[in-house]
Amino acid sequence: MNQQNKYTSFLRNFTRTSACTLFLCCLLQYAAQAQPKEKETASKRTIYGLASYYANKFEGRLTANGEVFSQSKLTAACNVFPLGTRLKVTNLRNRKSVIVRTNDRLHPNTRRIIDLTHTAASKLGFIHAGLARVRIEVVTDK
């Protein structure tokens, strides 16, 4: 009987210790996850991927936000950022940059992250190549 009391006492202490350990582990995990969210927010403001430019057949058609598409504007189609977001797009090969505004969406199955107008692609210097590896950064209004 004395041994049973020791066993019961051990189980109570073990359960308390386990509960405290589990609580502390959860608390530490929550604290560890809370810090990277700030970094994730910053990292979501810069992305890398493949850019292309619109075909001429889209000239004069309506974009996703309802405006008429024009190859002469500095606009882009992008599924990552909200419509109206100003983006700095940099060609990673030649380091040329241009600031565009998102006004359209890409097909959901595309591997590209952005489609630019002919004017924007020309400023980035990839008209003849057709595609370019780019860095896209959100431009904040200050």
C-alpha positions as CSV (number, residue, x, y, z in Angstrom):
1,M,0.0,0.0,0.0
2,N,2.8,2.3,0.8
3,Q,4.3,1.5,-2.6
4,Q,1.0,2.4,-4.2
5,N,1.0,5.8,-2.5
6,K,4.5,6.4,-3.8
7,Y,3.3,5.4,-7.3
8,T,0.3,7.7,-7.1
9,S,2.4,10.6,-5.8
10,F,4.9,10.0,-8.6
11,L,2.1,10.1,-11.2
12,R,0.7,13.3,-9.8
13,N,4.1,15.0,-9.8
14,F,4.8,13.7,-13.3
15,T,1.5,14.9,-14.6
16,R,2.1,18.4,-13.1
17,T,5.6,18.5,-14.4
18,S,4.5,17.3,-17.8
19,A,1.7,19.9,-17.9
20,C,4.1,22.7,-17.0
21,T,6.6,21.5,-19.6
22,L,3.9,21.3,-22.2
23,F,2.7,24.8,-21.3
24,L,6.2,26.2,-21.4
25,C,6.9,24.5,-24.8
26,C,3.7,25.9,-26.3
27,L,4.5,29.4,-24.9
28,L,8.0,29.3,-26.3
29,Q,6.7,28.1,-29.7
30,Y,4.2,30.9,-29.7
31,A,6.9,33.5,-28.9
32,A,9.2,32.0,-31.6
33,Q,6.4,32.2,-34.2
34,A,5.4,35.8,-33.2
35,Q,8.8,37.2,-34.1
36,P,9.2,35.9,-37.7
37,K,5.8,37.3,-38.6
38,E,7.4,40.7,-38.7
39,K,10.2,39.4,-40.9
40,E,7.7,37.5,-43.1
41,T,5.8,40.7,-43.7
42,A,9.0,42.4,-44.8
43,S,10.0,39.5,-47.0
44,K,6.6,39.4,-48.7
45,R,7.3,42.9,-49.8
46,T,10.1,41.6,-52.1
47,I,9.8,38.6,-54.4
48,Y,11.8,37.1,-57.2
49,G,10.6,35.4,-60.3
50,L,10.0,35.4,-64.0
51,A,8.6,38.4,-65.9
52,S,7.2,38.7,-69.4
53,Y,5.3,41.4,-71.3
54,Y,1.8,41.6,-72.8
55,A,1.1,40.7,-76.4
56,N,-0.2,43.5,-78.6
57,K,-3.6,41.8,-78.9
58,F,-4.5,43.1,-75.4
59,E,-4.3,46.7,-76.5
60,G,-7.6,48.5,-75.8
61,R,-9.1,45.6,-73.8
62,L,-10.3,46.1,-70.2
63,T,-8.0,45.1,-67.3
64,A,-9.1,43.5,-64.1
65,N,-9.6,46.9,-62.4
66,G,-11.8,48.2,-65.3
67,E,-9.3,50.5,-67.0
68,V,-8.4,50.2,-70.7
69,F,-5.1,48.5,-71.3
70,S,-2.4,50.5,-73.1
71,Q,1.1,49.3,-74.0
72,S,2.4,52.8,-73.5
73,K,1.6,52.9,-69.7
74,L,3.7,51.7,-66.9
75,T,1.3,49.0,-65.6
76,A,1.5,45.3,-64.9
77,A,-0.5,42.2,-64.2
78,C,0.4,40.4,-61.0
79,N,-1.4,37.9,-58.8
80,V,0.7,38.4,-55.7
81,F,0.0,42.0,-54.8
82,P,-3.4,43.9,-54.6
83,L,-4.6,45.9,-57.6
84,G,-3.3,49.4,-57.5
85,T,0.0,48.5,-55.7
86,R,3.1,50.4,-57.0
87,L,6.0,48.0,-57.6
88,K,9.6,48.5,-58.4
89,V,10.6,45.8,-60.9
90,T,14.4,45.2,-61.4
91,N,15.9,43.1,-64.1
92,L,18.5,41.0,-62.3
93,R,20.7,40.6,-65.4
94,N,21.3,44.3,-66.2
95,R,20.0,45.9,-62.9
96,K,17.6,48.3,-64.7
97,S,14.5,49.2,-62.8
98,V,11.1,50.6,-63.4
99,I,8.1,51.5,-61.2
100,V,4.8,50.1,-62.3
101,R,1.2,49.9,-61.0
102,T,-0.7,46.7,-60.9
103,N,-4.0,46.9,-62.7
104,D,-4.5,43.4,-64.0
105,R,-4.3,39.7,-63.1
106,L,-2.4,36.8,-64.6
107,H,-3.9,33.4,-65.5
108,P,-3.8,31.4,-62.2
109,N,-1.8,28.6,-63.7
110,T,1.1,30.7,-65.1
111,R,4.6,30.3,-63.7
112,R,5.4,34.0,-64.2
113,I,5.0,36.4,-61.4
114,I,4.4,39.5,-63.5
115,D,3.4,40.7,-67.0
116,L,4.6,44.1,-67.9
117,T,3.5,46.5,-70.7
118,H,5.8,46.9,-73.7
119,T,7.0,50.2,-72.4
120,A,8.0,48.8,-69.0
121,A,9.7,45.8,-70.6
122,S,11.6,48.0,-72.9
123,K,12.9,50.1,-70.0
124,L,14.0,46.9,-68.3
125,G,15.7,45.8,-71.5
126,F,14.2,42.4,-72.2
127,I,12.1,42.9,-75.2
128,H,14.2,40.7,-77.4
129,A,14.6,38.0,-74.8
130,G,10.9,37.9,-74.0
131,L,11.4,36.8,-70.4
132,A,13.6,38.1,-67.6
133,R,14.4,37.1,-64.0
134,V,13.3,40.0,-61.8
135,R,13.1,41.3,-58.3
136,I,9.8,43.0,-57.3
137,E,9.6,45.3,-54.4
138,V,6.6,47.2,-53.1
139,V,7.0,50.9,-53.3
140,T,5.6,52.6,-50.2
141,D,4.1,56.1,-50.5
142,K,5.8,58.5,-48.1
